[in-house]
Amino acid sequence: MTADDNSNKGNIDDDIYTQEEVNSGLPKNKFPSTEDDPRTVYAAVHDELMLDGNARQNLATFCQTWEEPEIHQLM
């Protein structure tokens, strides 16, 4: 293995998105004062909802050892 083989591996600090407006953070509690690329914003919002809204991948679902049957119905 050469040094060049490791150059393509990502770093944990690498940004997921390449667009600056997403890397700097999207506002969560107010409308932005400038307009951003709609495709980029859609991708960021979609990814955030997918991660937060998917109970099967949400870490909080793994923190309990027993749940009510109604919780499984919601999942």
C-alpha positions in Angstrom: 0.0 0.0 0.0 1.4 3.4 -1.0 0.8 6.8 0.4 -1.4 7.6 -2.6 -3.8 4.7 -1.6 -4.7 6.5 1.6 -5.2 9.9 -0.1 -8.7 9.0 -1.3 -10.0 8.0 2.1 -12.3 10.5 3.8 -11.6 12.2 7.0 -14.2 12.4 9.8 -14.0 16.2 9.6 -14.7 16.3 5.8 -17.8 18.1 4.8 -20.7 16.0 3.4 -21.9 18.8 1.1 -19.7 20.8 -1.3 -22.0 23.8 -1.5 -20.9 26.6 0.9 -24.5 27.5 1.9 -25.1 24.1 3.3 -21.6 23.7 4.9 -22.1 27.0 6.8 -25.5 25.7 8.1 -29.1 26.3 7.1 -31.3 28.4 9.4 -33.8 26.4 11.4 -35.9 29.0 13.1 -36.1 31.8 10.5 -36.2 32.4 6.8 -32.8 33.2 5.2 -32.1 36.7 4.0 -30.6 35.4 0.8 -31.7 32.9 -1.8 -29.9 29.5 -2.2 -29.8 26.8 -4.8 -33.2 24.9 -4.4 -31.6 21.5 -5.3 -28.9 21.9 -2.6 -31.4 23.0 0.1 -33.8 20.2 -0.8 -31.1 17.6 -0.5 -30.0 19.0 2.9 -33.6 19.1 4.3 -34.4 15.7 2.8 -31.3 14.1 4.4 -32.0 15.7 7.7 -35.6 14.5 7.8 -34.5 11.0 6.7 -32.0 10.8 9.5 -34.2 12.3 12.2 -37.5 10.7 11.0 -36.4 7.2 10.5 -37.0 5.5 13.8 -35.1 2.4 12.8 -31.9 4.3 12.5 -32.6 6.7 15.3 -30.2 6.1 18.3 -32.9 6.8 20.8 -34.8 3.7 19.7 -31.8 1.5 20.8 -31.6 3.1 24.3 -34.7 1.2 25.7 -34.8 -2.5 26.4 -38.6 -2.7 26.4 -41.3 -0.7 24.6 -45.1 -0.6 24.6 -46.7 -2.4 21.6 -48.0 1.0 20.3 -44.4 2.2 19.7 -43.9 -0.7 17.3 -47.1 0.2 15.5 -45.8 3.7 15.0 -42.6 2.5 13.6 
